[in-house]
Amino acid sequence: MPSALYLIPVTLGETSIEQVLPTYNHEVIMGIRHFVVENIRSARRFLRQTDKAFPIDDCTFFEMGKHADERLFSGYLQPLREGKPVGVISEAGCPAVADPGADIVSIAQREGLKVVPLVGPNSMIMAVMSSGLGGQSFAFNGYLPVEPADRAKKLKMLETRAWTEGQTQLFIETPFRNQKMFESLLTALRPQTRLCIAAGITTADEYIRTLPIAKWKSTKLPDLSKVPAIFLINK
């Protein structure tokens, strides 16, 4: 396997790997023995799902999750500097997008190390594709403020941008707060503003629907308390 930092997508939920990942990814993964991962346990499970014969015990894992020490990140790339391929694995979807993997990629780019993104599911792009809100111009805003007043202010600001620029605005929330986000959207936004909720993309719980806020107020939302969701708004 050529030496590079391979950004390895994983499934977005309980979905078969064959459904969302190309065969080439399997070939790349089988040639890597050093991995930078968001969570070691889930990464090992993913590798086993990729191939039951994958030699996990021969691998080295560097963790980059929320409790990882960023001062160690540069050292994680030492195998790459020595000419060995290194893989980056997130908890779900594509690494380095709304994910600590971005810090690893930044170091590699500064040092001129080769970075190779692999094809796989990206919930943000798939949400834009299926929303009907327009993909010519869109922006991902990550997590919005948790405090209700601050969140409402941010939502109004994003709505203004959507209406004045025609730019679709995307944001996310921790699943157990999805309902509160939905309630904030109903109270903060104009009745005419269109909202898409794209949840559980590619999984058995997939739910994608776009309606004006006025119609959402009379629509029952399924239980999304445990389902990752993308919220999108536009005029």
C-alpha positions as CSV (number, residue, x, y, z in Angstrom):
1,M,0.0,0.0,0.0
2,P,1.5,3.4,-1.0
3,S,2.5,5.7,1.9
4,A,-0.3,8.2,2.6
5,L,-2.7,9.4,5.2
6,Y,-5.9,7.6,4.2
7,L,-9.2,9.2,5.4
8,I,-11.4,6.2,5.8
9,P,-15.2,6.7,5.9
10,V,-17.4,4.3,8.0
11,T,-21.1,3.6,8.0
12,L,-23.5,6.2,9.5
13,G,-25.3,3.6,11.6
14,E,-26.3,0.0,11.5
15,T,-25.9,-0.3,7.8
16,S,-24.1,-3.1,5.8
17,I,-20.7,-2.0,4.6
18,E,-21.4,-3.3,1.2
19,Q,-24.3,-0.9,0.8
20,V,-22.3,2.3,1.3
21,L,-18.5,1.6,0.8
22,P,-16.7,0.8,-2.4
23,T,-14.6,-2.4,-2.8
24,Y,-11.5,-0.3,-3.2
25,N,-11.8,0.9,0.4
26,H,-11.4,-2.7,1.5
27,E,-8.2,-3.1,-0.4
28,V,-6.8,0.1,1.2
29,I,-7.8,-0.9,4.7
30,M,-6.2,-4.4,4.4
31,G,-2.9,-2.7,3.7
32,I,-2.8,-0.5,6.8
33,R,-1.5,-1.3,10.2
34,H,-1.4,2.1,11.9
35,F,-4.7,3.9,12.6
36,V,-5.6,7.3,14.1
37,V,-9.2,6.8,15.4
38,E,-11.9,8.7,17.3
39,N,-12.7,5.7,19.4
40,I,-10.6,2.5,19.5
41,R,-13.4,0.1,20.3
42,S,-15.7,1.3,17.5
43,A,-12.7,1.4,15.0
44,R,-11.8,-2.2,15.8
45,R,-15.5,-3.2,15.3
46,F,-15.5,-1.5,11.9
47,L,-12.3,-3.2,10.8
48,R,-13.8,-6.6,11.8
49,Q,-16.9,-5.8,9.8
50,T,-14.8,-4.8,6.8
51,D,-13.1,-8.2,6.9
52,K,-13.3,-10.9,9.6
53,A,-9.8,-11.9,8.8
54,F,-8.4,-8.4,9.4
55,P,-5.3,-8.7,11.6
56,I,-6.3,-6.3,14.3
57,D,-3.8,-7.6,16.8
58,D,-1.0,-6.6,14.4
59,C,-2.2,-3.0,14.4
60,T,-1.4,0.2,16.4
61,F,-4.2,2.5,17.3
62,F,-3.8,6.2,18.3
63,E,-6.9,7.7,19.8
64,M,-8.0,11.3,18.9
65,G,-11.4,11.4,20.7
66,K,-12.6,14.2,23.0
67,H,-10.2,13.2,25.8
68,A,-7.1,12.8,23.6
69,D,-4.1,15.1,24.2
70,E,-3.7,17.2,21.0
71,R,0.0,17.7,21.9
72,L,0.4,14.0,20.9
73,F,-1.2,14.3,17.5
74,S,2.0,15.0,15.6
75,G,3.5,11.8,17.0
76,Y,0.7,9.8,15.6
77,L,2.0,10.5,12.1
78,Q,5.5,9.2,12.7
79,P,4.7,5.9,10.9
80,L,3.7,8.0,7.9
81,R,7.0,9.9,8.0
82,E,8.7,6.6,8.0
83,G,7.0,5.6,4.8
84,K,4.1,3.5,6.2
85,P,0.4,4.1,5.4
86,V,-1.8,5.5,8.1
87,G,-5.6,5.4,8.3
88,V,-7.9,7.9,10.0
89,I,-11.3,6.5,11.2
90,S,-14.1,8.6,12.7
91,E,-17.1,7.4,14.7
92,A,-19.4,7.8,11.8
93,G,-19.3,9.0,8.2
94,C,-16.2,10.8,6.8
95,P,-13.3,11.7,9.0
96,A,-12.1,15.3,9.4
97,V,-15.6,16.8,8.8
98,A,-17.0,18.1,12.1
99,D,-14.5,15.7,13.6
100,P,-11.2,15.8,15.4
101,G,-9.6,14.1,12.4
102,A,-9.2,17.6,10.9
103,D,-6.4,18.3,13.3
104,I,-4.5,15.3,12.1
105,V,-5.0,16.2,8.4
106,S,-3.8,19.8,9.2
107,I,-0.5,18.5,10.5
108,A,0.0,16.3,7.5
109,Q,-0.7,19.1,5.1
110,R,1.7,21.5,6.9
111,E,4.4,18.8,6.5
112,G,3.6,18.1,2.9
113,L,2.6,14.5,3.6
114,K,0.3,12.9,1.1
115,V,-3.4,12.9,2.1
116,V,-5.9,10.6,0.3
117,P,-9.7,10.9,1.0
118,L,-11.7,7.7,0.3
119,V,-15.2,7.6,-1.0
120,G,-18.0,7.0,1.5
121,P,-21.2,8.3,3.1
122,N,-21.3,11.9,4.1
123,S,-24.5,12.9,5.9
124,M,-24.2,16.6,5.1
125,I,-23.8,16.1,1.3
126,M,-26.5,13.5,1.2
127,A,-28.9,15.8,3.2
128,V,-28.3,18.6,0.7
129,M,-28.9,16.2,-2.2
130,S,-32.3,15.0,-0.7
131,S,-33.6,18.2,0.8
132,G,-34.7,20.0,-2.4
133,L,-33.4,23.2,-0.8
134,G,-30.7,23.9,-3.4
135,G,-27.1,22.8,-3.6
136,Q,-25.6,25.6,-5.5
137,S,-24.6,27.4,-2.3
138,F,-24.7,25.9,1.2
139,A,-22.9,26.2,4.5
140,F,-22.4,23.8,7.4
141,N,-22.5,25.6,10.8
142,G,-21.8,22.7,13.1
143,Y,-23.5,22.8,16.5
144,L,-25.5,25.8,17.5
145,P,-25.6,27.3,21.0
146,V,-27.3,25.2,23.6
147,E,-28.8,28.1,25.6
148,P,-32.3,28.8,24.2
149,A,-31.9,32.6,23.7
150,D,-28.5,32.3,22.1
151,R,-29.8,29.4,19.9
152,A,-32.8,31.5,18.7
153,K,-30.5,34.4,17.9
154,K,-28.3,32.2,15.8
155,L,-31.2,30.6,14.0
156,K,-32.6,34.0,13.0
157,M,-29.1,35.0,11.8
158,L,-28.9,31.9,9.6
159,E,-32.4,32.4,8.4
160,T,-31.5,36.0,7.3
161,R,-28.5,34.6,5.4
162,A,-30.7,32.0,3.7
163,W,-33.3,34.6,2.6
164,T,-30.8,37.3,1.5
165,E,-28.2,35.1,-0.2
166,G,-30.3,32.0,-1.1
167,Q,-27.7,29.9,0.7
168,T,-28.9,26.7,2.4
169,Q,-27.9,26.6,6.0
170,L,-27.0,23.3,7.7
171,F,-26.5,22.5,11.4
172,I,-26.5,19.6,13.7
173,E,-27.4,18.8,17.3
174,T,-26.7,16.0,19.8
175,P,-29.4,13.4,19.2
176,F,-30.9,13.7,22.7
177,R,-31.4,17.4,22.1
178,N,-33.0,17.0,18.6
179,Q,-36.5,17.6,19.9
180,K,-35.5,20.9,21.6
181,M,-33.8,22.0,18.4
182,F,-37.0,21.2,16.5
183,E,-39.1,23.3,19.0
184,S,-36.6,26.2,18.7
185,L,-36.9,26.1,14.9
186,L,-40.7,26.3,15.1
187,T,-40.7,29.3,17.4
188,A,-37.7,31.2,15.9
189,L,-38.2,31.0,12.2
190,R,-40.7,32.5,9.7
191,P,-43.7,30.4,8.7
192,Q,-42.5,30.5,5.1
193,T,-39.0,29.3,5.8
194,R,-38.5,25.7,4.5
195,L,-36.9,23.2,6.9
196,C,-35.5,19.8,6.0
197,I,-34.9,17.2,8.7
198,A,-32.6,14.5,7.4
199,A,-32.1,11.8,10.1
200,G,-30.6,8.4,10.2
201,I,-29.4,8.7,6.6
202,T,-28.6,5.2,5.0
203,T,-30.0,3.4,8.0
204,A,-33.3,1.6,8.7
205,D,-34.4,4.7,10.6
206,E,-33.9,7.1,7.7
207,Y,-36.2,10.0,7.8
208,I,-35.9,12.9,5.3
209,R,-38.6,15.5,4.9
210,T,-38.8,19.1,3.8
211,L,-41.7,21.4,4.7
212,P,-42.3,25.1,5.5
213,I,-42.2,25.9,9.2
214,A,-46.0,26.6,9.1
215,K,-46.7,23.0,8.0
216,W,-44.1,21.5,10.4
217,K,-46.2,22.9,13.3
218,S,-49.0,20.5,12.5
219,T,-46.7,17.5,11.6
220,K,-45.7,14.9,14.1
221,L,-42.0,14.3,14.2
222,P,-40.8,10.7,14.8
223,D,-38.6,10.0,17.9
224,L,-35.2,11.3,16.9
225,S,-33.7,11.2,20.4
226,K,-31.2,8.5,19.5
227,V,-30.8,9.3,15.7
228,P,-28.2,11.6,14.3
229,A,-29.9,14.4,12.3
230,I,-29.0,17.2,10.0
231,F,-31.2,20.3,10.0
232,L,-31.3,22.5,6.8
233,I,-33.1,25.7,6.2
234,N,-33.7,28.0,3.2
235,K,-36.3,30.3,1.8
